[in-house]
Amino acid sequence: MSSFDPVRELDMRRDLSDASWKVLLQSDEWDASLAAAADDKRREIYGDEVYLRGLIEFSNYCKNNCYYCGIRAGNQNAVRYRLSKEEILSCCDEGYALGFRTFVLQSGEDPFYTDVLLCEIVSAIRARFPDCAITLSLGEKARESYKAYFDAGANRYLLRHETANDAHYRKLHPDSMSLQNRKRCLYDLKEIGYQVGSGFMVGSPYQTADCLIEDLRFLQALKPDMIGIGPYITHKGTPFAAFPSGSLSLTLRLISILRLLFPYALIPATTALGTIHPQGRELGLKAGANVVMPNLSPVRVRKLYDLYENKICTGEEAAECRGCLERRIAAAGYRAVTAVGDVKFPAARLLPFPERNADRRI
């Protein structure tokens, strides 16, 4: 056992040198102590609460051709669907009756949903459910679009940066996309007043330890309110079909690292974790995660939002089986709650306008 203790240093300083990061990322020697320290930290701030968010995947059309994604525009085998405003509201009705007080609207970058239509949808949800938080995950948009959704009633926006290394970004995306624009979106969202979520894939093709260190450094600069990471999972309908999926152990290690780096953050135990391991989400919670997002989408479309192969979309993944999910969370040592679940960010991070702070929920 080495005398070097990066976990203690990380817990105390909330940072490491690049050399120490690399040692920590490439070894399983400290995984148990990392997870224990991360769990202590999340309990210190959030107790045993795990926030449940109702996920509505309302369109699997996408104009982009990201090389890793199953709903990429170039996948001719994808069975496409779109939900109407009325169908989305119906999902919210069902979710509200089940106790959910946060709705997460996610889609591919689908031009069918204009800013006018999206604002109508957000406004309708806000009017019908004034006590709920509305999170959007719609990809890259113009600043004016983000501002319109915010003014319509959206509180939060999730946009993974995927990788903070420009060369790596270009290996994962077509020339029509850029890391510079992705970062511009994230900073626009913060300036507008959203609570912002970012994150990255773990084990994506061509990813190195140095790439992961850049991801951590970028998140340190961005200071997001929510950080979503999950293992890369291959899909046969992409150019990366022959690449192996990411590692469960490295994903869990990074969840623990992120909890210690960002004690206040809301960190989901993702569906991807549950896809690569039967108890992946429980393991994610034990590693420091404190959010789970069961699916409120209509049953007929759940299998069609096919970002990666073998995605879990029935049973405990469905919001209707909330009891099943709550029992699994309880068995892992935590307590599921359906409240709005505000991020407990430090007072120093409050916005300069007190009247806007009430809207900063995630």
C-alpha positions as CSV (number, residue, x, y, z in Angstrom):
1,M,0.0,0.0,0.0
2,S,1.4,3.4,-1.0
3,S,1.9,6.1,1.6
4,F,0.4,8.5,-1.0
5,D,-3.2,9.3,0.1
6,P,-4.9,11.2,-2.7
7,V,-8.3,10.7,-1.1
8,R,-7.4,12.5,2.0
9,E,-5.7,15.3,0.0
10,L,-8.8,15.6,-2.3
11,D,-11.2,15.7,0.6
12,M,-9.2,18.4,2.3
13,R,-8.1,20.5,-0.7
14,R,-10.9,19.7,-3.2
15,D,-8.1,19.5,-5.8
16,L,-5.1,17.5,-6.9
17,S,-2.1,18.0,-9.2
18,D,-2.4,16.6,-12.7
19,A,0.2,13.9,-11.7
20,S,-1.9,12.9,-8.7
21,W,-5.1,12.9,-10.7
22,K,-3.5,10.5,-13.1
23,V,-2.4,8.1,-10.4
24,L,-5.8,8.2,-8.8
25,L,-7.7,7.7,-12.1
26,Q,-5.6,4.8,-13.2
27,S,-5.6,2.7,-10.0
28,D,-8.3,0.9,-8.1
29,E,-6.2,1.1,-4.9
30,W,-8.2,3.8,-3.4
31,D,-11.7,2.9,-4.7
32,A,-13.1,1.8,-1.3
33,S,-11.8,4.8,0.6
34,L,-13.0,7.1,-2.2
35,A,-16.5,5.8,-2.1
36,A,-16.6,6.0,1.8
37,A,-15.4,9.6,1.8
38,A,-17.8,10.5,-1.0
39,D,-20.7,8.9,0.9
40,D,-19.8,10.7,4.0
41,K,-19.7,14.0,2.1
42,R,-23.1,13.5,0.5
43,R,-24.6,12.5,3.8
44,E,-23.1,15.6,5.4
45,I,-24.9,17.9,2.9
46,Y,-27.9,15.9,1.7
47,G,-28.4,13.3,4.3
48,D,-29.8,10.0,3.0
49,E,-32.1,11.6,0.5
50,V,-32.1,10.5,-3.1
51,Y,-34.1,12.9,-5.4
52,L,-36.4,11.3,-8.0
53,R,-36.9,13.2,-11.2
54,G,-39.5,12.3,-13.8
55,L,-37.9,11.9,-17.2
56,I,-39.9,12.6,-20.4
57,E,-38.0,11.7,-23.6
58,F,-40.3,13.5,-26.0
59,S,-38.5,13.1,-29.4
60,N,-35.7,10.8,-30.7
61,Y,-35.2,12.8,-33.9
62,C,-31.9,14.6,-34.0
63,K,-30.2,16.7,-36.7
64,N,-26.7,15.8,-35.4
65,N,-24.5,12.9,-36.3
66,C,-22.5,12.3,-33.2
67,Y,-20.5,9.1,-33.8
68,Y,-21.4,7.5,-30.4
69,C,-25.2,8.1,-30.3
70,G,-27.9,5.6,-31.4
71,I,-30.4,8.4,-32.3
72,R,-27.9,10.1,-34.6
73,A,-29.4,11.5,-37.9
74,G,-27.5,8.9,-39.9
75,N,-28.9,5.9,-38.2
76,Q,-31.5,4.8,-40.8
77,N,-32.7,1.9,-38.6
78,A,-33.9,4.1,-35.8
79,V,-37.7,4.1,-35.4
80,R,-38.5,7.8,-34.9
81,Y,-41.2,9.4,-32.8
82,R,-42.3,12.7,-31.4
83,L,-44.7,13.5,-28.6
84,S,-47.3,16.3,-28.9
85,K,-47.7,19.1,-26.4
86,E,-50.8,17.3,-25.1
87,E,-48.9,14.0,-24.7
88,I,-46.1,15.7,-22.8
89,L,-48.7,17.3,-20.5
90,S,-50.3,13.9,-20.0
91,C,-47.0,12.5,-18.9
92,C,-46.7,15.3,-16.4
93,D,-50.2,14.7,-15.1
94,E,-49.3,11.0,-14.5
95,G,-46.0,12.0,-12.9
96,Y,-47.6,14.5,-10.6
97,A,-50.2,12.0,-9.5
98,L,-47.3,9.7,-8.7
99,G,-45.7,12.4,-6.5
100,F,-43.0,13.7,-8.9
101,R,-42.2,17.4,-8.5
102,T,-39.5,17.7,-11.1
103,F,-40.0,17.0,-14.8
104,V,-37.0,16.6,-17.1
105,L,-37.8,17.1,-20.8
106,Q,-35.2,15.5,-23.0
107,S,-34.9,15.1,-26.7
108,G,-32.5,15.0,-29.6
109,E,-31.9,18.3,-31.4
110,D,-35.1,18.2,-33.3
111,P,-35.9,21.3,-35.4
112,F,-39.6,20.3,-35.4
113,Y,-39.9,21.8,-31.9
114,T,-39.5,25.5,-32.6
115,D,-38.8,28.0,-29.9
116,V,-42.5,29.0,-30.0
117,L,-43.7,25.5,-29.5
118,L,-41.1,24.7,-26.8
119,C,-42.1,27.9,-24.9
120,E,-45.8,26.9,-25.2
121,I,-45.0,23.5,-23.7
122,V,-42.9,25.0,-20.9
123,S,-45.5,27.7,-20.1
124,A,-48.3,25.1,-20.0
125,I,-46.3,22.9,-17.6
126,R,-45.5,25.9,-15.4
127,A,-49.1,27.0,-15.4
128,R,-50.5,23.6,-14.5
129,F,-47.8,22.6,-12.0
130,P,-46.5,25.8,-10.4
131,D,-44.9,23.9,-7.5
132,C,-42.7,21.8,-9.8
133,A,-39.3,22.3,-11.3
134,I,-38.8,22.1,-15.1
135,T,-35.5,20.9,-16.4
136,L,-34.7,20.9,-20.2
137,S,-32.2,18.8,-22.0
138,L,-32.5,19.9,-25.7
139,G,-28.9,20.3,-26.8
140,E,-27.2,23.3,-28.3
141,K,-29.3,26.4,-28.9
142,A,-28.8,30.1,-29.4
143,R,-28.6,32.3,-26.3
144,E,-31.9,33.9,-27.3
145,S,-33.6,30.5,-27.3
146,Y,-32.3,29.6,-23.9
147,K,-33.5,33.0,-22.6
148,A,-37.0,32.4,-24.1
149,Y,-37.3,29.0,-22.4
150,F,-36.2,30.5,-19.1
151,D,-38.7,33.3,-19.3
152,A,-41.4,30.7,-20.1
153,G,-40.7,29.0,-16.8
154,A,-37.8,26.5,-17.2
155,N,-35.5,26.4,-14.1
156,R,-32.7,24.1,-15.2
157,Y,-30.8,22.9,-18.2
158,L,-28.7,19.8,-18.7
159,L,-26.0,19.8,-21.4
160,R,-23.1,17.4,-21.1
161,H,-19.9,18.8,-22.6
162,E,-18.9,15.1,-23.3
163,T,-15.2,15.9,-23.4
164,A,-13.2,19.0,-22.7
165,N,-10.3,18.1,-24.9
166,D,-10.8,19.6,-28.3
167,A,-8.9,16.9,-30.3
168,H,-11.0,14.2,-28.5
169,Y,-14.2,16.2,-29.2
170,R,-13.5,16.2,-32.9
171,K,-13.0,12.4,-32.9
172,L,-16.5,12.0,-31.4
173,H,-18.4,14.6,-33.4
174,P,-18.8,15.7,-37.1
175,D,-17.1,18.9,-38.3
176,S,-20.5,20.7,-38.0
177,M,-20.1,20.6,-34.2
178,S,-17.5,22.2,-31.9
179,L,-16.4,22.1,-28.3
180,Q,-16.2,25.9,-28.4
181,N,-19.9,26.2,-29.2
182,R,-20.8,23.6,-26.5
183,K,-18.9,25.6,-23.9
184,R,-20.5,28.8,-25.1
185,C,-23.9,27.2,-24.5
186,L,-23.0,26.2,-21.0
187,Y,-21.8,29.7,-20.0
188,D,-24.8,31.3,-21.7
189,L,-27.1,29.1,-19.6
190,K,-25.3,30.1,-16.4
191,E,-25.4,33.8,-17.2
192,I,-29.2,33.6,-18.0
193,G,-29.9,32.2,-14.6
194,Y,-30.5,28.5,-15.1
195,Q,-29.1,25.9,-12.8
196,V,-26.8,24.1,-15.2
197,G,-25.8,20.5,-15.4
198,S,-22.9,19.2,-17.5
199,G,-20.8,16.0,-17.6
200,F,-19.1,13.5,-19.8
201,M,-19.0,9.9,-20.9
202,V,-16.6,7.6,-19.2
203,G,-14.6,5.3,-21.5
204,S,-15.6,6.8,-24.8
205,P,-13.5,5.9,-27.8
206,Y,-10.0,7.6,-27.8
207,Q,-10.5,8.8,-24.2
208,T,-7.3,9.0,-22.1
209,A,-6.5,9.8,-18.5
210,D,-5.4,13.2,-19.7
211,C,-8.8,13.7,-21.3
212,L,-10.5,13.0,-18.0
213,I,-8.2,15.4,-16.2
214,E,-9.2,18.1,-18.6
215,D,-12.9,17.2,-17.9
216,L,-12.3,17.7,-14.2
217,R,-10.5,21.0,-14.8
218,F,-13.3,22.3,-17.1
219,L,-15.9,21.4,-14.5
220,Q,-13.9,23.2,-11.8
221,A,-14.0,26.3,-14.0
222,L,-17.7,25.9,-14.9
223,K,-18.9,25.1,-11.4
224,P,-22.1,23.3,-12.5
225,D,-25.0,22.6,-10.2
226,M,-25.5,19.1,-11.5
227,I,-22.9,16.7,-13.0
228,G,-24.1,13.7,-15.0
229,I,-21.6,11.1,-16.0
230,G,-22.1,7.6,-17.2
231,P,-20.2,4.8,-18.9
232,Y,-20.0,5.0,-22.7
233,I,-22.1,2.1,-24.1
234,T,-21.7,1.0,-27.7
235,H,-24.5,1.0,-30.3
236,K,-24.5,-1.1,-33.5
237,G,-26.0,1.8,-35.5
238,T,-23.0,4.1,-35.0
239,P,-19.5,4.3,-36.5
240,F,-18.2,3.3,-33.0
241,A,-20.0,-0.1,-33.0
242,A,-16.7,-2.0,-32.7
243,F,-15.5,-0.1,-29.7
244,P,-15.8,-1.6,-26.2
245,S,-18.1,0.0,-23.6
246,G,-16.8,2.0,-20.7
247,S,-15.9,0.6,-17.3
248,L,-18.2,0.4,-14.3
249,S,-15.4,0.7,-11.8
250,L,-13.9,3.8,-13.5
251,T,-17.4,5.4,-13.6
252,L,-17.9,4.8,-9.9
253,R,-14.5,6.1,-9.1
254,L,-15.2,9.3,-11.0
255,I,-18.6,9.7,-9.3
256,S,-16.8,9.6,-5.9
257,I,-14.2,12.1,-7.2
258,L,-16.9,14.5,-8.4
259,R,-18.7,14.3,-5.0
260,L,-15.5,15.3,-3.2
261,L,-14.7,18.0,-5.8
262,F,-18.2,19.4,-5.8
263,P,-19.8,18.5,-2.4
264,Y,-23.0,20.6,-3.2
265,A,-23.6,19.1,-6.6
266,L,-26.6,16.9,-7.6
267,I,-25.1,13.8,-9.2
268,P,-27.4,11.2,-10.8
269,A,-27.0,7.5,-10.7
270,T,-27.7,7.1,-14.4
271,T,-29.7,4.7,-16.5
272,A,-26.5,3.8,-18.2
273,L,-25.1,2.5,-14.9
274,G,-28.2,0.4,-14.5
275,T,-27.7,-0.9,-18.0
276,I,-24.2,-2.2,-17.6
277,H,-24.7,-3.7,-14.2
278,P,-28.0,-5.0,-12.5
279,Q,-27.2,-2.9,-9.4
280,G,-25.4,-0.1,-11.2
281,R,-27.6,2.6,-9.9
282,E,-27.3,1.4,-6.3
283,L,-23.6,1.3,-6.7
284,G,-23.6,4.8,-8.0
285,L,-25.5,6.0,-5.0
286,K,-23.0,4.3,-2.7
287,A,-20.3,6.1,-4.6
288,G,-21.7,9.5,-3.9
289,A,-24.6,10.0,-6.4
290,N,-27.9,11.4,-5.0
291,V,-30.4,11.6,-8.0
292,V,-32.3,9.0,-10.0
293,M,-34.4,9.8,-13.0
294,P,-37.1,7.1,-13.7
295,N,-38.9,7.3,-17.0
296,L,-42.3,9.0,-17.4
297,S,-42.4,8.6,-21.2
298,P,-45.3,6.6,-22.7
299,V,-44.5,2.9,-22.6
300,R,-44.8,2.7,-26.4
301,V,-41.8,5.0,-27.0
302,R,-39.4,4.0,-24.1
303,K,-37.5,1.5,-26.1
304,L,-37.2,3.9,-29.1
305,Y,-35.1,6.5,-27.2
306,D,-32.2,4.3,-28.0
307,L,-29.0,6.2,-27.2
308,Y,-27.1,3.0,-26.6
309,E,-27.8,-0.7,-26.8
310,N,-29.8,-2.7,-24.2
311,K,-31.0,0.5,-22.4
312,I,-33.2,-0.4,-19.5
313,C,-36.7,1.0,-20.1
314,T,-39.1,-1.2,-18.2
315,G,-39.6,-2.5,-14.6
316,E,-38.0,-0.3,-12.0
317,E,-36.8,2.1,-14.7
318,A,-40.5,3.1,-15.3
319,A,-41.8,5.8,-13.0
320,E,-45.0,3.8,-12.5
321,C,-42.9,1.2,-10.5
322,R,-41.8,3.9,-8.1
323,G,-42.4,1.5,-5.2
324,C,-39.9,-1.0,-6.7
325,L,-37.3,1.8,-7.2
326,E,-37.9,3.1,-3.7
327,R,-37.3,-0.3,-2.2
328,R,-34.1,-0.7,-4.1
329,I,-32.9,2.7,-2.9
330,A,-33.8,1.8,0.6
331,A,-32.0,-1.5,0.4
332,A,-28.9,0.5,-0.6
333,G,-29.2,2.6,2.5
334,Y,-30.9,5.7,1.3
335,R,-34.4,7.3,1.1
336,A,-36.2,8.2,-2.1
337,V,-37.9,11.6,-2.1
338,T,-40.0,13.1,-4.9
339,A,-39.7,16.7,-3.7
340,V,-38.3,19.5,-6.0
341,G,-34.9,18.8,-4.3
342,D,-33.0,22.1,-4.5
343,V,-29.3,22.1,-4.9
344,K,-27.6,23.1,-1.7
345,F,-25.0,25.4,-3.1
346,P,-22.9,27.6,-0.9
347,A,-24.2,31.1,-0.1
348,A,-21.2,32.5,-2.0
349,R,-22.6,31.2,-5.2
350,L,-25.9,33.0,-4.9
351,L,-26.9,35.3,-7.8
352,P,-26.5,39.0,-7.3
353,F,-30.2,39.4,-7.6
354,P,-32.1,38.0,-4.6
355,E,-35.4,37.7,-6.5
356,R,-33.8,35.2,-8.9
357,N,-32.3,32.9,-6.3
358,A,-35.7,31.4,-5.5
359,D,-35.7,30.1,-9.1
360,R,-32.4,28.4,-8.8
361,R,-33.7,24.9,-8.2
362,I,-32.4,21.7,-9.6
